[in-house]
Amino acid sequence: MTALRRHVVTAMLVASVTATGLAAAEEAPKPPSGALGVDGDYKIGPEDVLDIAVWNNTAISRAVPVRPDGKISLPLLNDVQAAGLSAMQLRDILAKKLAEYVPAPEVSVIVREVHSFKVAVIGEVRLPGHYELKSRTTVLDILAKAGPFTDFASRARIFVLRLNGTTKKRIPFNYNKVIAADGEHENFFLQPGDIVVVP
């Protein structure tokens, strides 16, 4: 093979690999939207169990459950709101409050057990009910747990009821579109308290 021919073949191979890589990048499905938090931080909820550690202070350090009212109880601080906050946000609040009693407190907050991430599935599925989730879960994931559909299910008219302040927001979910070849972007993550309705 001449040098010129080798050069042409090499150039063609490079172009082919580059084009394949670009095509793969364009065809890669987008990640589902609507995670637990925009920044990806888990939001603490009632019934979760937290590990609160204060450096060099065993009297305050302990595992505490989050009460149904969303608060935790700690020595010196009494009741502190925890539900709705990330572990880092709660850590900062506790450090600020403890600074009144402990010089330069170093606080860590770890979510030991998750019990507040609960959703419901109702309607035309074989296993309707409440589900306690332990990780990020999409609508398609929860339908797989609650399914299969009954013979009367309207798969194109499924929707999710989500609390938005004091009102319920209705988010449509077309199962037929999601399972289509290019429909993954129609899928999205559930949030605590969501109700999936299969009419």
BELVEN-V302321 format. One record per residue. N is the residue number from 0. RES is the residue in three letters. SS is DSSP state (@ for helix, = for strand, . for the rest). PHI is phi in whole degrees, 0 to 359 (* if undefined). NEAR is the number of other C-alpha atoms within 10 Angstrom. Layout:
n->[N,N]
res->[RES,RES]
ss->[SS,SS]
phi->[PHI,PHI]
near->[NEAR,NEAR]
This chain:
n->[0,1,2,3,4,5,6,7,8,9,10,11,12,13,14,15,16,17,18,19,20,21,22,23,24,25,26,27,28,29,30,31,32,33,34,35,36,37,38,39,40,41,42,43,44,45,46,47,48,49,50,51,52,53,54,55,56,57,58,59,60,61,62,63,64,65,66,67,68,69,70,71,72,73,74,75,76,77,78,79,80,81,82,83,84,85,86,87,88,89,90,91,92,93,94,95,96,97,98,99,100,101,102,103,104,105,106,107,108,109,110,111,112,113,114,115,116,117,118,119,120,121,122,123,124,125,126,127,128,129,130,131,132,133,134,135,136,137,138,139,140,141,142,143,144,145,146,147,148,149,150,151,152,153,154,155,156,157,158,159,160,161,162,163,164,165,166,167,168,169,170,171,172,173,174,175,176,177,178,179,180,181,182,183,184,185,186,187,188,189,190,191,192,193,194,195,196,197,198]
res->[MET,THR,ALA,LEU,ARG,ARG,HIS,VAL,VAL,THR,ALA,MET,LEU,VAL,ALA,SER,VAL,THR,ALA,THR,GLY,LEU,ALA,ALA,ALA,GLU,GLU,ALA,PRO,LYS,PRO,PRO,SER,GLY,ALA,LEU,GLY,VAL,ASP,GLY,ASP,TYR,LYS,ILE,GLY,PRO,GLU,ASP,VAL,LEU,ASP,ILE,ALA,VAL,TRP,ASN,ASN,THR,ALA,ILE,SER,ARG,ALA,VAL,PRO,VAL,ARG,PRO,ASP,GLY,LYS,ILE,SER,LEU,PRO,LEU,LEU,ASN,ASP,VAL,GLN,ALA,ALA,GLY,LEU,SER,ALA,MET,GLN,LEU,ARG,ASP,ILE,LEU,ALA,LYS,LYS,LEU,ALA,GLU,TYR,VAL,PRO,ALA,PRO,GLU,VAL,SER,VAL,ILE,VAL,ARG,GLU,VAL,HIS,SER,PHE,LYS,VAL,ALA,VAL,ILE,GLY,GLU,VAL,ARG,LEU,PRO,GLY,HIS,TYR,GLU,LEU,LYS,SER,ARG,THR,THR,VAL,LEU,ASP,ILE,LEU,ALA,LYS,ALA,GLY,PRO,PHE,THR,ASP,PHE,ALA,SER,ARG,ALA,ARG,ILE,PHE,VAL,LEU,ARG,LEU,ASN,GLY,THR,THR,LYS,LYS,ARG,ILE,PRO,PHE,ASN,TYR,ASN,LYS,VAL,ILE,ALA,ALA,ASP,GLY,GLU,HIS,GLU,ASN,PHE,PHE,LEU,GLN,PRO,GLY,ASP,ILE,VAL,VAL,VAL,PRO]
ss->[.,.,@,@,@,@,@,@,@,@,@,@,@,@,@,@,@,@,@,@,@,@,@,@,@,@,@,.,.,.,.,.,=,.,.,.,.,.,.,.,.,.,.,.,.,.,.,.,=,=,=,=,=,=,.,.,.,.,.,.,.,=,=,=,=,.,.,.,.,.,=,=,=,=,.,.,.,=,=,=,=,.,.,.,.,.,@,@,@,@,@,@,@,@,@,@,@,@,.,.,.,.,.,.,.,.,=,=,=,=,=,=,=,.,.,.,.,=,=,=,=,=,=,.,=,.,.,.,=,=,=,=,.,.,.,.,.,=,@,@,@,@,@,@,@,@,.,.,=,.,.,.,.,.,@,@,@,=,=,=,=,=,=,=,.,.,=,=,=,=,=,=,=,.,@,@,@,@,.,.,.,.,.,@,@,@,.,=,=,.,.,.,.,.,=,=,=,=,.]
phi->[*,287,298,295,294,299,296,294,297,299,298,294,295,299,298,294,295,299,297,296,296,295,296,296,295,288,273,298,294,286,293,301,260,87,287,302,214,301,270,84,282,290,265,297,220,304,81,294,244,246,262,256,236,243,304,62,216,287,292,263,296,185,269,229,276,273,289,303,276,88,250,240,244,225,303,75,266,60,270,229,292,238,298,92,254,278,300,291,295,295,303,295,294,296,297,294,290,289,299,286,239,236,291,45,292,253,241,231,231,234,279,281,226,255,230,266,275,239,228,233,235,230,108,275,229,287,234,292,147,266,234,264,259,246,207,301,226,270,299,297,299,289,293,294,289,272,279,283,292,281,293,259,294,261,294,274,242,293,212,246,267,231,292,234,73,255,239,262,262,256,247,290,218,263,302,297,290,296,278,292,304,245,258,301,293,281,282,206,281,278,238,307,92,297,238,267,250,248,287]
near->[6,6,7,9,10,11,11,10,11,12,11,12,11,11,12,11,11,12,12,12,12,10,11,11,10,10,10,10,12,12,12,16,14,14,17,18,11,9,7,11,14,20,19,23,24,20,20,21,21,21,16,22,19,20,13,10,13,9,11,16,18,14,16,18,20,23,17,13,12,19,19,20,15,17,10,12,14,9,12,16,16,26,22,14,17,19,21,16,14,22,20,15,15,23,18,15,14,20,12,12,11,13,9,12,18,17,20,18,20,16,18,14,13,19,16,21,24,17,19,19,23,16,18,21,22,15,17,18,14,14,14,13,17,12,10,14,16,18,23,19,15,18,19,13,14,20,15,13,17,13,9,11,15,16,16,15,14,20,20,20,17,19,15,9,7,6,9,12,14,15,11,15,22,16,21,13,16,18,13,10,7,12,15,17,13,20,22,19,17,27,21,17,15,19,21,26,20,24,15]
